[in-house]
């Protein structure tokens, strides 16, 4: 679904540089279609994102609908990708 696809794209965009500069773990409690607990770990070496609880305690926990999450990140990712130096590393349909 759209939530899983969004996290797949986020996982693919996570770099050591972002992990070093962010040093944060974000947990999302999503309601609705594709909801549940999801996370983005920008603290642990290598970084990761996906379904379930983060591997370490979250610094930030956000609750929202899955539709709002997808919309928020789709907008952010478009902006993020526009400034990414290596657009060639993106595979698949960003939408």
mmCIF file of the C-alpha atoms, coordinates in Angstrom:
data_MODEL
# 
_entry.id   MODEL 
# 
loop_
_atom_site.group_PDB 
_atom_site.id 
_atom_site.type_symbol 
_atom_site.label_atom_id 
_atom_site.label_alt_id 
_atom_site.label_comp_id 
_atom_site.label_asym_id 
_atom_site.label_entity_id 
_atom_site.label_seq_id 
_atom_site.pdbx_PDB_ins_code 
_atom_site.Cartn_x 
_atom_site.Cartn_y 
_atom_site.Cartn_z 
_atom_site.occupancy 
_atom_site.B_iso_or_equiv 
_atom_site.pdbx_formal_charge 
_atom_site.auth_seq_id 
_atom_site.auth_comp_id 
_atom_site.auth_asym_id 
_atom_site.auth_atom_id 
_atom_site.pdbx_PDB_model_num 
ATOM 1  C CA . UNK A 1 1  ? 0.000  0.000  0.000   1.00 0.00 ? 1  UNK A CA 1 
ATOM 2  C CA . UNK A 1 2  ? 0.928  3.689  -0.058  1.00 0.00 ? 2  UNK A CA 1 
ATOM 3  C CA . UNK A 1 3  ? 2.311  3.678  3.512   1.00 0.00 ? 3  UNK A CA 1 
ATOM 4  C CA . UNK A 1 4  ? 4.639  0.728  2.864   1.00 0.00 ? 4  UNK A CA 1 
ATOM 5  C CA . UNK A 1 5  ? 5.729  2.286  -0.444  1.00 0.00 ? 5  UNK A CA 1 
ATOM 6  C CA . UNK A 1 6  ? 6.493  5.602  1.291   1.00 0.00 ? 6  UNK A CA 1 
ATOM 7  C CA . UNK A 1 7  ? 8.667  3.825  3.872   1.00 0.00 ? 7  UNK A CA 1 
ATOM 8  C CA . UNK A 1 8  ? 10.397 1.846  1.110   1.00 0.00 ? 8  UNK A CA 1 
ATOM 9  C CA . UNK A 1 9  ? 11.325 5.123  -0.584  1.00 0.00 ? 9  UNK A CA 1 
ATOM 10 C CA . UNK A 1 10 ? 12.460 6.648  2.731   1.00 0.00 ? 10 UNK A CA 1 
ATOM 11 C CA . UNK A 1 11 ? 14.605 3.562  3.458   1.00 0.00 ? 11 UNK A CA 1 
ATOM 12 C CA . UNK A 1 12 ? 16.200 3.917  0.029   1.00 0.00 ? 12 UNK A CA 1 
ATOM 13 C CA . UNK A 1 13 ? 16.938 7.604  0.646   1.00 0.00 ? 13 UNK A CA 1 
ATOM 14 C CA . UNK A 1 14 ? 18.571 7.161  4.073   1.00 0.00 ? 14 UNK A CA 1 
ATOM 15 C CA . UNK A 1 15 ? 22.327 7.737  3.922   1.00 0.00 ? 15 UNK A CA 1 
ATOM 16 C CA . UNK A 1 16 ? 25.095 7.733  6.524   1.00 0.00 ? 16 UNK A CA 1 
ATOM 17 C CA . UNK A 1 17 ? 25.258 11.500 6.064   1.00 0.00 ? 17 UNK A CA 1 
ATOM 18 C CA . UNK A 1 18 ? 21.625 11.926 7.102   1.00 0.00 ? 18 UNK A CA 1 
ATOM 19 C CA . UNK A 1 19 ? 22.159 9.601  10.058  1.00 0.00 ? 19 UNK A CA 1 
ATOM 20 C CA . UNK A 1 20 ? 25.200 11.615 11.192  1.00 0.00 ? 20 UNK A CA 1 
ATOM 21 C CA . UNK A 1 21 ? 23.461 14.967 10.782  1.00 0.00 ? 21 UNK A CA 1 
ATOM 22 C CA . UNK A 1 22 ? 20.067 13.998 12.216  1.00 0.00 ? 22 UNK A CA 1 
ATOM 23 C CA . UNK A 1 23 ? 20.776 11.609 15.096  1.00 0.00 ? 23 UNK A CA 1 
ATOM 24 C CA . UNK A 1 24 ? 17.089 11.028 15.756  1.00 0.00 ? 24 UNK A CA 1 
ATOM 25 C CA . UNK A 1 25 ? 14.588 8.187  15.844  1.00 0.00 ? 25 UNK A CA 1 
ATOM 26 C CA . UNK A 1 26 ? 11.017 8.860  14.769  1.00 0.00 ? 26 UNK A CA 1 
ATOM 27 C CA . UNK A 1 27 ? 8.074  6.588  15.521  1.00 0.00 ? 27 UNK A CA 1 
ATOM 28 C CA . UNK A 1 28 ? 4.743  6.978  13.745  1.00 0.00 ? 28 UNK A CA 1 
ATOM 29 C CA . UNK A 1 29 ? 1.462  5.666  15.106  1.00 0.00 ? 29 UNK A CA 1 
ATOM 30 C CA . UNK A 1 30 ? -0.683 5.623  11.991  1.00 0.00 ? 30 UNK A CA 1 
ATOM 31 C CA . UNK A 1 31 ? -4.431 5.060  11.888  1.00 0.00 ? 31 UNK A CA 1 
ATOM 32 C CA . UNK A 1 32 ? -6.440 3.951  8.876   1.00 0.00 ? 32 UNK A CA 1 
ATOM 33 C CA . UNK A 1 33 ? -5.400 2.021  5.784   1.00 0.00 ? 33 UNK A CA 1 
ATOM 34 C CA . UNK A 1 34 ? -1.866 0.600  6.142   1.00 0.00 ? 34 UNK A CA 1 
ATOM 35 C CA . UNK A 1 35 ? -1.669 1.966  9.671   1.00 0.00 ? 35 UNK A CA 1 
ATOM 36 C CA . UNK A 1 36 ? 0.117  0.631  12.707  1.00 0.00 ? 36 UNK A CA 1 
ATOM 37 C CA . UNK A 1 37 ? 3.522  1.419  14.174  1.00 0.00 ? 37 UNK A CA 1 
ATOM 38 C CA . UNK A 1 38 ? 6.239  2.497  11.721  1.00 0.00 ? 38 UNK A CA 1 
ATOM 39 C CA . UNK A 1 39 ? 9.632  4.103  12.287  1.00 0.00 ? 39 UNK A CA 1 
ATOM 40 C CA . UNK A 1 40 ? 12.534 6.000  10.748  1.00 0.00 ? 40 UNK A CA 1 
ATOM 41 C CA . UNK A 1 41 ? 15.836 5.412  12.565  1.00 0.00 ? 41 UNK A CA 1 
ATOM 42 C CA . UNK A 1 42 ? 18.373 8.142  11.798  1.00 0.00 ? 42 UNK A CA 1 
ATOM 43 C CA . UNK A 1 43 ? 20.527 7.370  14.841  1.00 0.00 ? 43 UNK A CA 1 
ATOM 44 C CA . UNK A 1 44 ? 21.748 3.772  14.508  1.00 0.00 ? 44 UNK A CA 1 
ATOM 45 C CA . UNK A 1 45 ? 24.641 3.269  12.077  1.00 0.00 ? 45 UNK A CA 1 
ATOM 46 C CA . UNK A 1 46 ? 23.336 2.833  8.552   1.00 0.00 ? 46 UNK A CA 1 
ATOM 47 C CA . UNK A 1 47 ? 19.859 4.046  9.451   1.00 0.00 ? 47 UNK A CA 1 
ATOM 48 C CA . UNK A 1 48 ? 16.666 2.183  8.690   1.00 0.00 ? 48 UNK A CA 1 
ATOM 49 C CA . UNK A 1 49 ? 12.941 2.628  8.228   1.00 0.00 ? 49 UNK A CA 1 
ATOM 50 C CA . UNK A 1 50 ? 10.006 0.283  8.238   1.00 0.00 ? 50 UNK A CA 1 
ATOM 51 C CA . UNK A 1 51 ? 7.127  -1.394 10.010  1.00 0.00 ? 51 UNK A CA 1 
ATOM 52 C CA . UNK A 1 52 ? 7.138  -2.014 13.745  1.00 0.00 ? 52 UNK A CA 1 
ATOM 53 C CA . UNK A 1 53 ? 8.880  -0.441 16.704  1.00 0.00 ? 53 UNK A CA 1 
ATOM 54 C CA . UNK A 1 54 ? 12.273 1.183  16.089  1.00 0.00 ? 54 UNK A CA 1 
ATOM 55 C CA . UNK A 1 55 ? 15.371 -0.822 17.144  1.00 0.00 ? 55 UNK A CA 1 
ATOM 56 C CA . UNK A 1 56 ? 16.122 1.842  19.757  1.00 0.00 ? 56 UNK A CA 1 
ATOM 57 C CA . UNK A 1 57 ? 13.814 4.096  21.793  1.00 0.00 ? 57 UNK A CA 1 
ATOM 58 C CA . UNK A 1 58 ? 12.179 6.797  19.657  1.00 0.00 ? 58 UNK A CA 1 
ATOM 59 C CA . UNK A 1 59 ? 13.050 10.447 20.292  1.00 0.00 ? 59 UNK A CA 1 
ATOM 60 C CA . UNK A 1 60 ? 9.787  11.565 18.704  1.00 0.00 ? 60 UNK A CA 1 
ATOM 61 C CA . UNK A 1 61 ? 6.458  9.747  18.472  1.00 0.00 ? 61 UNK A CA 1 
ATOM 62 C CA . UNK A 1 62 ? 3.855  11.136 16.068  1.00 0.00 ? 62 UNK A CA 1 
ATOM 63 C CA . UNK A 1 63 ? 0.258  10.018 15.723  1.00 0.00 ? 63 UNK A CA 1 
ATOM 64 C CA . UNK A 1 64 ? -1.648 10.749 12.531  1.00 0.00 ? 64 UNK A CA 1 
ATOM 65 C CA . UNK A 1 65 ? -3.758 9.103  9.861   1.00 0.00 ? 65 UNK A CA 1 
ATOM 66 C CA . UNK A 1 66 ? -1.913 7.059  7.262   1.00 0.00 ? 66 UNK A CA 1 
ATOM 67 C CA . UNK A 1 67 ? -3.377 9.308  4.524   1.00 0.00 ? 67 UNK A CA 1 
ATOM 68 C CA . UNK A 1 68 ? -1.916 12.435 6.193   1.00 0.00 ? 68 UNK A CA 1 
ATOM 69 C CA . UNK A 1 69 ? 1.442  10.692 6.648   1.00 0.00 ? 69 UNK A CA 1 
ATOM 70 C CA . UNK A 1 70 ? 1.652  9.714  2.974   1.00 0.00 ? 70 UNK A CA 1 
ATOM 71 C CA . UNK A 1 71 ? 0.656  13.214 1.857   1.00 0.00 ? 71 UNK A CA 1 
ATOM 72 C CA . UNK A 1 72 ? 3.152  14.879 4.216   1.00 0.00 ? 72 UNK A CA 1 
ATOM 73 C CA . UNK A 1 73 ? 6.037  12.664 3.097   1.00 0.00 ? 73 UNK A CA 1 
ATOM 74 C CA . UNK A 1 74 ? 5.161  12.708 -0.602  1.00 0.00 ? 74 UNK A CA 1 
ATOM 75 C CA . UNK A 1 75 ? 5.395  16.522 -0.514  1.00 0.00 ? 75 UNK A CA 1 
ATOM 76 C CA . UNK A 1 76 ? 8.598  16.407 1.583   1.00 0.00 ? 76 UNK A CA 1 
ATOM 77 C CA . UNK A 1 77 ? 10.200 13.724 -0.607  1.00 0.00 ? 77 UNK A CA 1 
ATOM 78 C CA . UNK A 1 78 ? 9.556  15.733 -3.758  1.00 0.00 ? 78 UNK A CA 1 
ATOM 79 C CA . UNK A 1 79 ? 11.368 18.649 -2.135  1.00 0.00 ? 79 UNK A CA 1 
ATOM 80 C CA . UNK A 1 80 ? 14.090 16.353 -0.772  1.00 0.00 ? 80 UNK A CA 1 
ATOM 81 C CA . UNK A 1 81 ? 14.667 14.684 -4.147  1.00 0.00 ? 81 UNK A CA 1 
ATOM 82 C CA . UNK A 1 82 ? 14.891 18.054 -5.903  1.00 0.00 ? 82 UNK A CA 1 
ATOM 83 C CA . UNK A 1 83 ? 17.961 18.843 -3.785  1.00 0.00 ? 83 UNK A CA 1 
ATOM 84 C CA . UNK A 1 84 ? 19.517 15.380 -3.805  1.00 0.00 ? 84 UNK A CA 1 
ATOM 85 C CA . UNK A 1 85 ? 22.788 15.335 -5.696  1.00 0.00 ? 85 UNK A CA 1 
ATOM 86 C CA . UNK A 1 86 ? 22.376 11.790 -7.067  1.00 0.00 ? 86 UNK A CA 1 
ATOM 87 C CA . UNK A 1 87 ? 18.885 11.645 -8.551  1.00 0.00 ? 87 UNK A CA 1 
ATOM 88 C CA . UNK A 1 88 ? 20.137 8.760  -10.680 1.00 0.00 ? 88 UNK A CA 1 
ATOM 89 C CA . UNK A 1 89 ? 20.066 6.446  -7.634  1.00 0.00 ? 89 UNK A CA 1 
ATOM 90 C CA . UNK A 1 90 ? 16.259 6.570  -7.445  1.00 0.00 ? 90 UNK A CA 1 
ATOM 91 C CA . UNK A 1 91 ? 14.482 3.559  -8.899  1.00 0.00 ? 91 UNK A CA 1 
ATOM 92 C CA . UNK A 1 92 ? 10.764 3.129  -9.435  1.00 0.00 ? 92 UNK A CA 1 
ATOM 93 C CA . UNK A 1 93 ? 7.822  5.473  -9.447  1.00 0.00 ? 93 UNK A CA 1 
ATOM 94 C CA . UNK A 1 94 ? 8.171  8.204  -6.819  1.00 0.00 ? 94 UNK A CA 1 
ATOM 95 C CA . UNK A 1 95 ? 4.415  8.731  -6.754  1.00 0.00 ? 95 UNK A CA 1 
# 
